[in-house]
């Protein structure tokens, strides 16, 4: 039998889920996992790992401020250089957690929403052929 998450049971479940996510153990594990990924040791942010091959991500990158685009390019070049010489940044030079903030993800979400809105509008603005024929005959 399926149960819904609405009402009192749903709100207590969400409160429990939020308390688990905020616990010290989960926070410590998520920090360890982010460090184990290794992108910070190369000076990269997590959003730098998003491949920019699709049109949505390319549009989001195009919308970045010029300074952020330059910083992104610098991080890529430095990571490529470090990878070439098979080295990592010194611990003092590695990207701290406080600076690993999403800068591209909000723009990607915005572009995706705009594309979805445009597609929905295009669907709504097309008049079906049977309605066009019906209206011409009247």
C-alpha positions in Angstrom: 0.0 0.0 0.0 1.4 3.4 -1.0 1.6 6.2 1.5 1.9 9.8 0.7 4.4 12.2 2.2 1.8 14.9 2.7 0.5 16.1 6.0 2.0 15.6 9.4 3.9 12.4 8.5 5.5 14.0 5.5 6.6 17.1 7.4 8.2 14.9 10.2 9.9 12.9 7.5 11.3 16.0 5.9 12.4 17.4 9.3 14.1 14.1 10.1 15.8 14.1 6.7 17.0 17.7 7.2 18.4 16.9 10.6 20.3 13.9 9.2 21.8 16.1 6.4 22.9 18.6 9.0 24.5 16.1 11.3 28.2 16.2 12.0 28.8 12.7 10.6 27.1 13.5 7.2 28.9 16.9 7.0 32.2 15.3 7.7 31.6 12.5 5.2 30.5 15.0 2.5 33.7 17.1 3.1 35.8 14.0 2.9 34.1 12.9 -0.3 34.7 16.4 -1.9 38.3 16.3 -0.9 38.7 12.7 -2.2 37.4 13.8 -5.6 40.6 15.7 -6.1 39.4 18.6 -8.1 40.4 21.1 -5.3 43.9 19.7 -5.3 44.2 20.9 -9.0 42.6 24.3 -8.1 39.3 23.5 -9.8 35.8 24.2 -8.5 33.1 21.6 -8.7 31.3 23.5 -11.5 34.5 23.4 -13.5 33.9 19.6 -13.9 30.6 20.2 -15.8 31.4 19.4 -19.5 30.5 22.3 -21.7 29.7 20.4 -24.8 25.9 20.9 -24.9 24.2 24.1 -26.1 22.6 24.8 -22.6 26.0 24.7 -20.8 27.6 26.7 -23.6 25.0 29.4 -23.3 25.4 29.4 -19.5 29.2 29.9 -19.9 28.6 32.7 -22.4 26.5 34.5 -19.8 29.2 34.4 -17.2 30.8 37.7 -16.4 34.1 38.2 -18.3 36.1 38.1 -15.0 34.6 34.7 -14.1 35.2 33.4 -17.6 38.9 34.4 -17.3 39.2 32.8 -13.8 37.6 29.6 -15.2 40.0 29.5 -18.1 42.9 30.1 -15.7 41.8 27.2 -13.5 41.5 24.9 -16.5 45.0 25.8 -17.8 46.6 25.4 -14.4 44.9 22.0 -13.9 46.0 20.9 -17.3 49.6 22.0 -16.5 49.5 20.2 -13.2 48.1 17.1 -14.8 50.8 17.2 -17.5 53.6 17.3 -15.0 51.7 14.8 -12.7 51.7 17.1 -9.7 49.2 18.7 -7.4 49.1 22.2 -5.8 50.7 22.7 -2.5 48.2 22.3 0.3 48.3 26.1 1.0 47.4 26.8 -2.7 44.6 24.3 -3.0 41.1 25.6 -3.3 39.5 25.8 0.2 36.0 24.6 0.7 34.7 28.1 1.3 35.7 29.1 -2.3 34.2 26.0 -4.0 30.9 27.7 -4.6 28.6 27.0 -7.6 28.9 29.7 -10.2 27.7 27.9 -13.3 24.9 25.7 -12.0 22.5 28.6 -11.3 23.0 29.8 -14.8 22.5 26.3 -16.3 19.2 26.0 -14.3 18.1 29.5 -15.6 18.9 28.6 -19.2 17.1 25.2 -18.9 14.0 27.0 -17.5 14.1 29.5 -20.4 14.4 26.7 -22.9 11.5 24.8 -21.3 9.4 28.0 -21.3 10.2 28.7 -25.0 9.3 25.1 -25.9 6.0 25.3 -24.0 5.2 28.6 -25.6 6.0 27.2 -29.1 3.6 24.3 -28.3 0.9 26.7 -27.2 1.3 29.1 -30.1 0.9 26.5 -32.9 -2.7 26.2 -34.1 -3.7 22.6 -35.1 -4.5 22.1 -38.7 -8.0 20.9 -38.0 -8.8 24.1 -36.2 -7.4 26.2 -39.1 -9.6 24.4 -41.6 -12.7 24.6 -39.3 -12.2 28.4 -38.9 -11.7 29.0 -42.6 -15.0 27.4 -43.5 -17.1 29.7 -41.2 
